[in-house]
Amino acid sequence: EFEIDIVYRHFPLHPNTPEDGLTLKELFAGRDIDIASAQERLSGLMADEGLPYGRRTMTYNSRLAQELGKWADKRPEGEGIHEALFRAYFVDNMNLAKVENLIEIASQVGLPVAEAEQALVERQFRETVDADWQHSRALGITGVPTFVVGNRGIVGTQPYEQLAAFLSSAGIPRR
């Protein structure tokens, strides 16, 4: 509906999460967070927008998934990687810190598996993701998702109407 180009910038939400992940209970230990209620709210927001959402029990380190996303962004056939990574993480509860899982996801969207594996093993997009992390910090981003237009941002999962109002207030023309 709007004249926008989407650019995925990556953010280190929980960069110290171990490769095998953490349970959500471990992640939020010591904080007064009702995990079941938070998941119910998010599930409702996702359903309202027609997006799938599963019952996550774990959180995983997404650094390698971010590097895979940056690699795929450079390829004409890489367009579907972000949606596939979203589904793998938020619907299928897949560990995105495991190279073999990321290769499977790349294969599902038609990306060349050997090249994807090489990009991950050699960490070809490490510096690119580092630059995204630095950019996120410079903007003061503290949560995901954050939608940024110019130097203004809106944080968190938002209904479409809220995002449309944000874009309109930023002067983004409609198609």
C-alpha positions in Angstrom: 0.0 0.0 0.0 3.0 2.3 0.6 6.0 3.3 -1.5 8.6 1.6 0.7 11.6 -0.6 0.3 12.1 -3.0 3.1 15.7 -3.4 4.4 16.3 -6.0 7.0 18.8 -4.7 9.7 19.8 -7.1 12.3 19.8 -6.6 16.1 21.5 -8.5 18.9 18.5 -9.2 21.1 20.1 -12.0 23.1 23.6 -12.4 21.6 24.9 -14.5 24.5 22.3 -17.2 24.1 24.2 -20.5 23.9 24.1 -22.6 20.7 21.7 -25.1 22.3 19.4 -22.2 23.3 17.6 -21.4 26.6 14.1 -22.3 27.7 11.9 -19.2 27.9 11.7 -19.8 31.7 15.6 -19.5 31.8 15.6 -16.5 29.5 13.1 -14.5 31.6 14.3 -15.8 35.0 14.3 -13.1 37.7 11.9 -10.9 35.7 8.3 -10.5 36.5 7.0 -11.8 33.1 4.0 -14.1 32.7 5.3 -16.1 29.7 1.9 -17.8 29.0 0.1 -14.4 28.9 2.8 -12.8 26.8 2.6 -15.7 24.3 -1.2 -15.5 24.3 -1.0 -11.8 23.5 1.5 -12.3 20.7 -0.5 -15.2 19.3 -3.6 -13.0 19.1 -1.7 -10.2 17.4 -0.3 -12.7 14.9 -3.7 -14.2 14.2 -5.2 -10.8 13.7 -2.7 -10.2 10.9 -3.0 -13.7 9.4 0.5 -14.8 10.5 1.3 -18.2 11.8 2.6 -18.5 15.3 3.5 -21.7 17.3 4.0 -22.4 21.0 7.7 -21.5 21.4 9.3 -23.1 24.4 12.9 -22.1 23.6 14.9 -19.1 22.4 17.9 -19.6 20.2 20.9 -17.6 19.2 20.0 -16.1 15.8 23.4 -14.7 14.8 24.0 -17.3 12.1 20.5 -16.9 10.8 21.1 -13.2 10.5 24.3 -13.9 8.5 22.4 -16.3 6.3 19.7 -13.6 5.7 22.3 -11.1 4.7 23.9 -13.6 2.3 20.4 -14.4 0.8 19.6 -10.7 0.4 22.5 -10.5 -2.2 20.9 -13.2 -4.3 17.9 -12.9 -6.6 16.4 -16.2 -5.4 16.9 -15.2 -1.7 13.7 -13.2 -1.3 11.9 -15.9 0.7 14.6 -16.4 3.3 13.3 -14.0 5.9 9.8 -15.5 5.9 11.2 -19.0 6.1 13.5 -18.1 9.0 10.5 -16.5 10.8 8.4 -19.6 10.3 11.3 -21.9 11.4 11.8 -19.9 14.6 8.3 -18.7 15.6 6.2 -21.6 14.3 8.4 -24.6 14.2 10.6 -23.7 17.3 13.7 -24.6 15.2 17.2 -23.9 16.6 18.6 -21.3 14.2 22.1 -21.5 15.7 22.6 -24.9 14.0 24.2 -24.7 10.6 22.4 -27.9 9.4 19.0 -26.3 10.3 19.9 -23.1 8.4 21.0 -25.2 5.3 17.6 -27.0 5.4 15.8 -23.7 5.5 17.9 -22.3 2.6 17.1 -25.4 0.6 13.4 -25.0 1.2 13.4 -21.6 -0.4 15.5 -22.7 -3.4 18.9 -21.3 -2.4 22.0 -23.2 -3.4 22.8 -25.3 -0.4 26.6 -25.7 -0.9 27.0 -21.9 -1.3 24.8 -21.2 1.8 26.8 -23.7 3.8 30.1 -22.1 2.7 28.8 -18.6 3.6 27.9 -19.8 7.0 31.0 -21.9 7.8 33.3 -19.2 6.5 31.2 -16.5 8.3 31.3 -14.4 5.0 28.7 -12.0 6.3 30.0 -11.6 9.9 31.1 -8.0 9.3 27.9 -7.1 7.5 25.9 -8.2 10.5 28.3 -6.5 12.9 27.6 -3.3 11.0 23.9 -3.8 11.4 24.3 -4.4 15.1 26.3 -1.1 15.3 23.7 0.7 13.3 20.9 -0.6 15.6 22.8 0.6 18.7 23.4 4.0 17.1 19.6 4.3 16.5 19.0 3.4 20.2 17.1 0.2 19.2 16.4 -2.0 22.3 13.8 -4.4 21.0 12.5 -6.3 18.0 10.8 -5.7 15.8 11.6 -2.0 15.4 10.3 -0.3 12.3 12.4 2.7 11.3 11.7 5.4 8.7 14.4 8.1 8.6 15.3 8.7 12.2 12.0 7.8 13.7 11.0 4.3 14.9 8.2 2.3 16.3 8.9 -0.6 18.5 7.2 -3.9 18.9 4.6 -6.0 17.1 2.0 -3.6 15.9 -1.3 -3.9 14.1 -1.3 -2.9 10.5 -3.3 0.3 11.2 -0.6 1.4 13.6 2.1 0.8 11.0 0.1 2.5 8.3 -0.4 5.6 10.6 3.4 5.6 11.3 4.3 5.5 7.6 1.7 8.2 6.8 3.1 10.5 9.6 6.6 10.0 8.2 5.4 11.3 4.9 5.6 8.0 3.0 3.4 8.2 -0.1 0.7 5.6 -0.8 0.8 3.8 -4.1 
